[in-house]
């Protein structure tokens, strides 16, 4: 059985040119700067995004791919694949999952072999779900087992981030006015957790270093009670800072594999260029 894996551009894809070779298809999100629309990952990189914001001084907006875009892709893939898994950014962050699901519903009589899954996360943790599903498929797992296993994996995922810009998060509607005001005036850096696909304030710290220390402690606590094989450091344009933090974490947890991954332009729009976070999931025997 041949399976296609559809996702959106909030997922971390290192090399778009080899996606189709791996049966992965990325639907780009839309980024609107002024009157001009860009396709995330195609017309615009995170670096390009912030340069344009500096130059043009205008607000930026993002929007999900249309139902029609997904419908067209599903129809195209249905002639080449036996099944399509469509896995997307949390439905609480974007309407992308809704567009994918509605497109699948429109095609249920002609292309019934589409499974849509809400990752309840974003960026590299989303990519890991695809890689996990592909590994299960390679082992010979059925469609139903792959679906159930990915959904179970979603439940064990932990993500913690410190956003680089409270103002951008507030403008995007992800932080209420009072939290934004308090954070700005008191110089508080909230540590946000993604819980069941939603953002919530985990803790509040006074500066970035205290935030990194606290997130390191959260990993340490988890590693004592759970089997954690891999940890992802998530970052905006602050790549060097992420690598330095990852070096410290490696020294404390030599048994864990670490990697650093950019958040991407769409996430940077809402969170800011200096956002930094950490993510892991519990390994289950299979």
C-alpha positions as CSV (number, residue, x, y, z in Angstrom):
1,X,0.0,0.0,0.0
2,X,1.3,3.4,-1.0
3,X,0.6,6.3,1.4
4,X,0.9,10.1,0.7
5,X,1.6,12.4,3.6
6,X,0.1,15.9,3.3
7,X,0.9,18.7,5.8
8,X,1.2,22.5,5.8
9,X,4.1,24.9,5.8
10,X,4.1,25.3,9.6
11,X,5.8,21.9,9.6
12,X,9.6,21.9,9.6
13,X,10.7,20.6,6.2
14,X,14.5,21.0,5.7
15,X,14.5,20.4,1.9
16,X,11.3,21.0,0.0
17,X,12.9,19.7,-3.2
18,X,13.0,16.1,-1.9
19,X,9.5,16.0,-0.4
20,X,7.8,14.1,-3.2
21,X,10.5,11.5,-3.2
22,X,9.5,10.9,0.4
23,X,5.8,11.0,-0.5
24,X,5.3,14.2,1.5
25,X,3.3,17.2,0.1
26,X,3.4,20.6,1.8
27,X,0.5,23.0,1.3
28,X,1.8,26.6,1.9
29,X,0.1,29.0,4.3
30,X,-0.5,32.6,3.1
31,X,1.3,35.6,4.5
32,X,-0.1,39.1,3.7
33,X,2.2,42.1,4.0
34,X,0.5,45.3,3.1
35,X,-1.4,44.5,-0.1
36,X,0.9,41.7,-1.3
37,X,0.4,38.0,-0.6
38,X,3.2,35.6,-0.2
39,X,3.3,31.8,0.0
40,X,5.1,30.6,3.1
41,X,8.3,28.7,2.3
42,X,8.0,29.5,-1.4
43,X,8.0,33.3,-1.7
44,X,9.1,34.2,1.8
45,X,11.6,33.0,4.4
46,X,11.6,34.1,8.1
47,X,14.6,36.3,7.3
48,X,12.8,37.9,4.3
49,X,9.7,38.4,6.5
50,X,11.4,40.5,9.1
51,X,13.4,42.5,6.6
52,X,10.2,43.4,4.8
53,X,8.6,44.4,8.1
54,X,11.5,46.7,8.9
55,X,11.4,48.2,5.4
56,X,7.7,48.6,5.0
57,X,6.6,49.2,8.6
58,X,3.3,47.6,7.9
59,X,1.2,45.0,9.8
60,X,1.4,41.4,8.6
61,X,-1.4,38.8,8.6
62,X,-1.5,35.1,7.9
63,X,-4.3,32.9,6.5
64,X,-4.9,29.2,6.0
65,X,-4.9,27.4,2.6
66,X,-8.3,27.3,1.0
67,X,-10.6,24.2,0.8
68,X,-10.1,24.2,-2.9
69,X,-6.3,24.0,-2.6
70,X,-6.6,20.8,-0.5
71,X,-9.4,19.4,-2.7
72,X,-7.2,19.8,-5.8
73,X,-4.2,18.2,-4.2
74,X,-6.3,15.2,-2.8
75,X,-7.7,14.6,-6.2
76,X,-4.3,14.6,-7.8
77,X,-2.8,12.3,-5.2
78,X,-5.7,9.8,-5.2
79,X,-4.7,8.5,-8.6
80,X,-1.2,7.7,-7.4
81,X,-1.7,6.6,-3.8
82,X,-3.8,4.1,-1.9
83,X,-4.3,6.3,1.1
84,X,-3.7,9.9,2.2
85,X,-2.8,11.1,5.7
86,X,-3.3,14.8,6.1
87,X,-1.7,16.0,9.3
88,X,-1.8,19.7,10.2
89,X,-1.0,22.5,12.7
90,X,-3.3,22.7,15.8
91,X,-6.8,23.6,14.9
92,X,-6.7,26.2,17.8
93,X,-3.9,28.1,16.0
94,X,-5.2,28.0,12.4
95,X,-8.2,27.1,10.3
96,X,-5.9,24.9,8.1
97,X,-7.2,21.6,9.7
98,X,-10.8,22.8,9.0
99,X,-9.9,23.4,5.3
100,X,-8.3,20.0,5.0
101,X,-11.2,18.2,6.7
102,X,-13.9,20.0,4.6
103,X,-12.0,19.2,1.4
104,X,-11.9,15.5,2.5
105,X,-15.6,15.6,3.2
106,X,-16.4,17.0,-0.3
107,X,-14.5,14.0,-1.8
108,X,-15.7,11.2,0.5
109,X,-17.7,9.6,-2.2
110,X,-15.0,9.6,-4.8
111,X,-11.8,9.7,-2.7
112,X,-12.8,8.0,0.6
113,X,-9.2,7.1,1.6
114,X,-8.2,10.3,3.3
115,X,-7.4,10.5,7.1
116,X,-7.2,14.0,8.6
117,X,-5.4,14.4,11.9
118,X,-5.1,17.4,14.2
119,X,-1.5,17.4,15.4
120,X,-2.4,19.8,18.3
121,X,1.1,21.2,17.9
122,X,3.3,23.0,15.3
123,X,6.7,23.1,13.5
124,X,9.1,20.2,14.1
125,X,6.8,18.3,16.6
126,X,4.3,18.2,13.7
127,X,7.0,16.8,11.4
128,X,7.9,14.1,13.9
129,X,4.3,12.8,13.7
130,X,4.7,12.3,10.0
131,X,8.1,10.6,10.4
132,X,6.5,8.4,13.1
133,X,3.7,7.4,10.8
134,X,6.1,6.7,8.0
135,X,8.1,4.4,10.3
136,X,5.0,2.5,11.3
137,X,4.0,2.1,7.6
138,X,7.5,0.7,6.8
139,X,7.0,-1.8,9.6
140,X,3.8,-3.0,7.9
141,X,1.2,-1.4,10.2
142,X,-2.3,-1.0,9.0
143,X,-4.0,2.3,8.2
144,X,-6.0,2.1,11.4
145,X,-3.0,1.2,13.6
146,X,-1.1,4.1,12.1
147,X,-3.9,6.5,12.8
148,X,-4.4,5.3,16.4
149,X,-0.7,5.4,17.1
150,X,-0.2,8.9,15.8
151,X,-3.2,10.1,17.8
152,X,-1.7,8.5,20.9
153,X,1.6,10.1,20.2
154,X,-0.1,13.5,20.0
155,X,-1.3,13.0,23.7
156,X,2.3,12.5,25.0
157,X,3.7,15.6,23.3
158,X,5.0,18.5,25.6
159,X,5.9,21.9,24.2
160,X,7.1,25.0,26.1
161,X,8.0,28.3,24.6
162,X,9.0,31.9,25.5
163,X,7.7,34.2,22.8
164,X,10.0,36.8,21.5
165,X,7.3,39.5,21.2
166,X,4.3,39.8,23.4
167,X,3.1,42.6,21.2
168,X,3.0,40.3,18.1
169,X,1.3,37.5,20.1
170,X,-1.3,40.0,21.3
171,X,-2.0,41.4,17.8
172,X,-2.5,37.8,16.5
173,X,-5.3,37.3,19.2
174,X,-3.3,34.5,21.0
175,X,-2.9,36.6,24.2
176,X,-5.6,38.7,25.9
177,X,-5.2,42.4,26.6
178,X,-4.6,42.1,30.4
179,X,-1.9,39.5,30.1
180,X,-0.2,41.6,27.4
181,X,-0.3,44.7,29.5
182,X,1.0,43.1,32.6
183,X,3.8,41.3,30.7
184,X,4.9,44.5,28.9
185,X,4.8,46.8,31.9
186,X,6.3,44.4,34.4
187,X,8.8,43.0,32.0
188,X,7.5,39.5,32.6
189,X,8.4,36.7,30.2
190,X,5.6,34.1,30.2
191,X,6.5,30.5,29.6
192,X,3.7,29.2,27.4
193,X,2.7,25.5,27.2
194,X,0.7,23.9,24.3
195,X,-1.9,21.9,26.1
196,X,-4.4,19.9,24.0
197,X,-3.6,22.1,21.1
198,X,-4.1,25.4,23.0
199,X,-1.7,28.0,24.3
200,X,-1.7,28.5,28.1
201,X,0.6,30.3,30.5
202,X,2.6,27.7,32.3
203,X,4.7,30.1,34.5
204,X,6.0,33.7,34.5
205,X,9.7,34.6,34.8
206,X,11.6,37.9,34.9
207,X,14.1,37.3,32.1
208,X,15.2,35.0,29.3
209,X,17.9,33.3,31.3
210,X,15.4,32.4,34.1
211,X,13.0,31.1,31.4
212,X,15.6,28.9,29.9
213,X,16.6,27.6,33.3
214,X,12.9,26.8,34.1
215,X,12.3,25.0,30.8
216,X,15.5,23.0,31.4
217,X,14.1,22.0,34.8
218,X,10.8,20.9,33.2
219,X,12.8,18.6,30.9
220,X,14.9,17.3,33.8
221,X,11.7,16.4,35.8
222,X,10.2,14.7,32.7
223,X,13.3,12.7,32.0
224,X,13.3,11.3,35.6
225,X,9.8,9.7,35.1
226,X,9.5,9.1,31.4
227,X,11.4,7.5,28.5
228,X,12.5,10.4,26.4
229,X,14.6,9.6,23.3
230,X,14.7,13.0,21.5
231,X,14.3,16.6,22.4
232,X,13.7,19.5,20.0
233,X,14.8,23.0,20.5
234,X,12.5,25.4,18.6
235,X,13.7,28.9,17.7
236,X,13.0,32.0,15.6
237,X,16.0,33.9,14.1
238,X,18.0,33.4,17.4
239,X,19.8,30.3,16.1
240,X,23.0,30.9,18.0
241,X,21.2,31.2,21.3
242,X,19.3,28.0,20.6
243,X,22.6,26.1,19.9
244,X,24.2,27.4,23.0
245,X,21.2,26.3,25.1
246,X,21.2,22.9,23.4
247,X,24.9,22.4,24.2
248,X,24.1,22.9,27.9
249,X,21.2,20.5,27.8
250,X,23.3,17.8,26.0
251,X,25.8,18.0,28.8
252,X,23.1,17.4,31.4
253,X,21.3,14.6,29.3
254,X,23.9,12.7,27.3
255,X,21.4,9.8,26.8
256,X,19.0,12.1,24.9
257,X,19.3,13.1,21.2
258,X,18.9,16.8,20.6
259,X,18.2,18.9,17.5
260,X,17.5,22.6,16.9
261,X,14.8,23.6,14.4
262,X,13.5,26.9,13.1
263,X,9.8,27.8,13.8
264,X,9.3,29.2,10.3
265,X,7.8,32.5,9.0
266,X,4.1,31.9,9.8
267,X,4.9,31.1,13.5
268,X,7.4,34.0,13.7
269,X,4.7,36.4,12.5
270,X,2.7,35.6,15.7
271,X,5.5,34.9,18.2
272,X,8.4,37.1,17.2
273,X,11.9,36.6,15.9
274,X,13.5,35.8,19.3
275,X,11.1,33.1,20.3
276,X,12.7,30.0,21.8
277,X,11.2,26.7,23.1
278,X,11.6,23.1,23.8
279,X,9.6,19.9,23.0
280,X,9.6,16.2,23.6
281,X,7.3,13.2,23.7
282,X,7.3,10.1,25.8
283,X,8.5,7.0,24.0
284,X,6.1,4.0,24.2
285,X,7.0,0.5,23.4
286,X,5.5,-0.9,20.2
